[in-house]
Amino acid sequence: MLQLSGGSGGHVPDPVPRYGSYPQPPLGAGHLSIEYDPRPTAAREARAEVRRQLEEWGLTDPDDLANRDDLANRDDPKGRDAPKGRDDLLDVAELLVSELVTNAVLHAASRFRLTLTAAHGILRCEVTDTGRRTPRVRHAGAAESGRGMFLVDALARRWGCHQEGPGKTVWFELGTCGSDGCGRRQP
């Protein structure tokens, strides 16, 4: 961490301009932006920051987190019996941020910025890097890699990519309301 300041094949990012650039968060929104070096630990560091920030913004259920930690320390090292609830948001946000960060490390191989914004029932996560190639959703298949955007496409409410200066920003949004269907892609 360097700086802290305040599916199927053929799918492409949401091309509708109104979902593109989101330069200023709404007044009173939670906002965090962190810059990372492209190193193997960046995805882990970004997941930890997402967890910390969502906890700070009150977008997780502290009781569920305590129960999850208790269960994770038992026999099952993956904590598969962890309770569900508002922490579905945390799990999905951590997973999808990890995928975008991994793409930035592997494909752009440059410093990148993770930006989190929470306002009006939406969590928006952005990863800005110097790469110019627009991400595409590939079939999940049995390959060991290449499923990141498939997951983003399947789990995010919506996602997109916009060119920005010498690079691009890939983003996704999740609902934070905690009700059934909130945060999932709407038909």
C-alpha atoms as one frame of an Amber mdcrd trajectory, in Angstrom:
protein
   0.000   0.000   0.000   1.477   3.322  -1.001  -0.930   6.117  -0.428  -4.149
   6.633   1.473  -6.385   9.576   0.675  -9.430  10.448   2.432 -21.600 -15.152
 -18.074 -20.500 -16.264 -21.190 -17.918 -15.253 -23.748 -18.449 -11.993 -25.557
 -19.859  -9.977 -22.662 -18.378  -6.519 -22.444 -18.750  -3.773 -19.834 -21.962
  -1.797 -19.567 -21.632   0.707 -22.446 -24.280   3.139 -21.191 -22.470   6.464
 -20.555 -24.461   7.323 -17.432 -22.822   4.332 -15.702 -19.331   5.346 -16.750
 -17.249   7.918 -14.982 -18.131   8.645 -11.360 -15.569  11.272 -10.412 -17.115
  12.739  -7.251 -18.968  10.776  -4.574 -22.244  12.299  -3.380 -22.069  14.575
  -0.365 -21.931  12.578   2.855 -20.868   9.367   1.135 -18.205   7.031   2.394
 -15.146   7.390   0.190 -11.689   5.823   0.268  -8.925   5.718  -2.336  -5.662
   3.779  -1.967  -2.748   3.316  -4.348  -0.866   0.011  -4.570   2.276  -1.328
  -6.209   1.754  -4.296  -8.565   3.060  -7.001  -6.243   1.704 -10.451  -5.336
   0.414  -9.268  -1.941  -1.742  -6.475  -3.422  -4.928  -8.567  -3.707  -4.665
  -9.681  -0.070  -4.017  -6.102   1.065  -6.965  -4.815  -0.964  -9.314  -7.475
   0.507  -8.236  -6.486   4.015  -8.863  -2.816   3.219 -12.326  -3.596   1.820
 -13.175  -5.517   5.003 -11.875  -2.738   7.264 -13.672  -0.024   5.342 -17.037
  -1.807   5.148 -16.828  -2.498   8.876 -16.021   1.183   9.536 -18.954   2.314
   7.381 -21.302  -0.060   9.232 -22.028  -2.170   6.151 -21.321  -5.453   7.942
 -23.032  -7.125  10.858 -20.570  -7.305  13.789 -22.377 -10.366  15.220 -22.030
 -12.210  11.914 -18.333 -11.280  11.758 -17.769 -12.606  15.289 -19.629 -15.827
  14.455 -17.690 -16.190  11.196 -14.371 -15.751  13.025 -15.401 -18.362  15.617
 -16.419 -20.822  12.899 -13.315 -20.132  10.827 -11.155 -21.076  13.808 -12.858
 -24.467  14.183 -12.213 -27.642  12.210 -13.210 -26.239   8.816 -10.344 -23.928
   7.779 -12.473 -22.259   5.104 -15.283 -21.300   7.488 -17.883 -22.748   5.108
 -20.460 -22.839   7.893 -20.291 -19.069   8.348 -23.702 -17.434   8.690 -25.240
 -15.490   5.840 -26.652 -11.971   6.078 -25.277  -8.520   5.411 -21.869 -10.115
   5.214 -22.813 -11.538   1.826 -21.989  -7.978   0.735 -18.571  -8.230   2.378
 -17.827 -11.641   0.858 -18.826 -10.573  -2.645 -17.039  -7.212  -2.409 -13.818
  -8.888  -1.220 -14.003 -11.509  -3.975 -14.692  -9.064  -6.798 -12.119  -6.504
  -5.644  -9.593  -9.324  -5.460 -10.394 -10.268  -9.073 -10.027  -6.692 -10.360
  -6.791  -6.167  -8.429  -5.378  -9.444  -9.734  -6.195  -8.337 -13.291  -4.426
  -5.012 -12.698  -1.333  -6.764 -11.311  -1.188  -9.352 -14.104  -2.186  -7.289
 -17.131  -1.208  -3.676 -16.408   1.835  -4.438 -14.237   1.850  -0.865 -12.951
   0.736   1.011  -9.861  -3.030   1.048  -9.538  -5.663   2.707  -7.418  -8.555
   1.079  -5.526 -11.452   3.438  -4.826 -14.452   2.539  -2.659 -17.561   4.693
  -2.458 -20.732   3.966  -0.505 -23.829   6.116  -0.907 -27.559   5.786  -1.539
 -27.594   2.000  -0.978 -24.767   1.324  -3.443 -21.175   0.244  -2.872 -19.039
   1.162  -5.874 -15.560  -0.358  -6.199 -13.139   0.873  -8.853  -9.657  -0.228
  -9.885  -7.745   2.247 -12.052  -4.568   1.117 -13.823  -2.465   2.043 -16.859
  -3.696  -0.835 -19.025  -5.775   0.049 -22.086  -7.333  -3.343 -22.826 -11.035
  -3.500 -21.985 -11.883  -6.556 -19.875 -14.157  -9.193 -21.356 -16.195 -11.908
 -19.734 -14.955 -15.341 -20.722 -16.690 -18.671 -20.240 -15.843 -20.052 -16.790
 -14.705 -23.458 -18.074 -12.157 -25.587 -16.272  -9.150 -23.300 -16.726  -7.259
 -22.227 -13.617  -7.454 -18.565 -14.582  -9.592 -16.212 -16.639 -12.768 -16.355
 -14.564 -12.467 -12.998 -12.807 -14.746 -10.980 -15.073 -17.153 -13.935 -15.269
 -17.560 -13.594 -11.493 -17.901  -9.813 -11.693 -20.562 -10.170 -14.398 -22.429
 -12.834 -12.405 -22.349 -11.198  -8.962 -22.301  -7.421  -9.431 -25.439  -5.351
  -9.754 -23.715  -3.751 -12.725 -20.159  -3.158 -13.872 -18.262  -1.301 -16.517
 -15.002   0.086 -17.769 -14.071   3.543 -18.983 -10.872   4.887 -20.473  -9.204
   7.482 -18.336  -6.064   9.315 -19.464  -3.352   6.788 -20.166  -5.297   3.910
 -18.605  -8.693   2.637 -17.621 -11.002   2.212 -14.648 -12.902  -1.038 -14.172
 -15.739  -0.763 -11.673 -18.634  -2.691 -10.203 -21.561  -1.855  -7.950 -23.268
  -3.859  -5.226 -26.413  -2.986  -3.307 -25.933  -2.389   0.427 -29.550  -2.532
   1.635 -29.384  -6.141   2.885 -32.771  -7.152   1.482 -33.355 -10.127  -0.796
 -32.059  -9.375  -4.248 -30.303  -6.171  -3.190 -26.945  -6.006  -4.867 -27.760
  -8.607  -7.471 -28.174  -7.803 -11.151 -31.693  -6.562 -11.760 -33.628  -8.056
 -14.721
